[in-house]
Amino acid sequence: MTTGSRRPVVVLDIVGLTPHLLRHMPAVAALGERGFRARLDTVLPAVTCTVQSTLLTGELPSVHGAVGNGWYFRDLGDVLLWRQHNALVGGEKIWETARRSDPGYTVANVCWWYAMGADVDWTVTPRPVYYSDGRKEPDCYTWPPSLHTELTDRLGPFPLFTYWGPSAGLPSTRWILAAARQIFDDHQPDLTLVYVPHLDYEPQRTGPDSPETIRAARQLDAALGPLIDHFLRAGATVVALSEYGIAPASRPVDINRALRRAGLLHVHTQDGMEYLDPWTSRAFAVADHQIAHVYVRDPADTETVTRILRELDGVDQVLDDAGKKAHGLDHERSGELVALADPDAWFTYYYWLDDDRAPDFARQVEIHRKPGYDPAELLWDATVPAVKLRAAGSVLRKKLGFRYRIRTVPLDPAGVRGSHGRLPDDPDHTPVLLCSAPEGTRDAYAATEVKSLLLDLAGLGEQPA
């Protein structure tokens, strides 16, 4: 295929986009009126790293191996979330398939996960600067390295502290959208992948039906409208989709505390703080929204652990080997068991029994140190007097070169009002797919079929391996 016959495709991964929120987003909804709109049948677990890996490979987690946003790395003896290297994802990625028929096919990845090390032409992904004195400053990683200067000279540094945490909001999304437009205009990629995180925040903080969430949807639509028009005028096919829908949830389930009380989870203590000890624990859970991978060291304990989990209030199902296989989760990285929360519940990572023994990172935004996902990082700790002012003071100390510790995250998770991860129960909170072109019109797409759709829209079609 010649360069002139390629059809540029832009994919907007609008996290949390659902039929419910789409009613307040006319600019995005217009894509479906121009082309088509379909239900997107997601995979289990319905979390970012897993779904994105499925969208780009057409495979289930049993093949690509991204069984969650993180897992227990048995060879390292450590729980690690939010790793960034693309080599962790198995299966053939969409750009590898495309290049079999069109070796010159070019791709830009703007903040989709597992971006680092991917064989694409332009990459942007959040990557703080970690200084030797403990400071963390906002920044991003780019490929090629010159792209860093191209973007930051025009847009300023990546606004990391509005990308996640209690201050998460629209500035980070606006930066990502501006970066996507700049790369599209300057480099003309054949496929542009754009991660759009803004609707991940308020639905978890205040619930998917809250006035704050509706306002966030309208704000995002206003930001997306001009960008969508720009891509369409340039002749691109625009696809907007979501990985999951966030549903109302208000019941935290302390799965690790239940395992600890049963004598199965062990900790070690340093400076009065307790840390999960996965090497010696007989069983522990890596909590990830509404699913938890439960790692059981001795097969003889499996029946006991299954019984404990099934008796725990807020647990809906416990998947054994057969259950994991039925959901495409039969991969060596998965836990021996996988727990699914009730529709209105979600799993905490907490393993300590006394808050005075919690590690210091529990009260901070520390996505790489916590052995599980913590949605309370989106909230301010109301028990800390003048918490926002204190946080600002800590930032000032940091800028003056002093060591600092920002205590913002509550240890009471009751403020969380939305979650995801299990397969959706309510059609209003399911993921959606919209396309500006009528080709491929269908009522529903499986997440495993999106890769083929994108190749068809590009005029390539999926080639046999």
Secondary structure, DSSP 8 states (H G I E B T S, - for coil): --GGG---EEEEEETT--HHHHTT-HHHHHHHHHSEEEEEE--SS-SHHHHHHHHHHS--HHHH---SSEEEETTTTEEEES--BGGG--S--HHHHHHHH-TT--EEEES-SS-BT-S-SEEEEE--EE-TTS-EE--EEEESTHHHHHHHHHH-S--GGGTSSTT-SHHHHHHHHHHHHHHHHHH--SEEEEEE-GGGTHHHHT-TTSHHHHHHHHHHHHHHHHHHHHHHHTT-EEEEE-S---EE--EEE-HHHHHHHTT---EEEETTEEEE-TTT-SEEEEEETTEEEEEESSGGGHHHHHHHHHHSTTEEEEE-HHHHHHTT--STTS-SEEEEE-TTEEE-----SSGGGS-GGGGS--TTTSSS--GGGGS--TTSTTHHHHHHHHHHHHHTT---------S-GGG--EE--S--SSGGGS-EEEESSSTT--SEEEGGGHHHHHHHHTT------
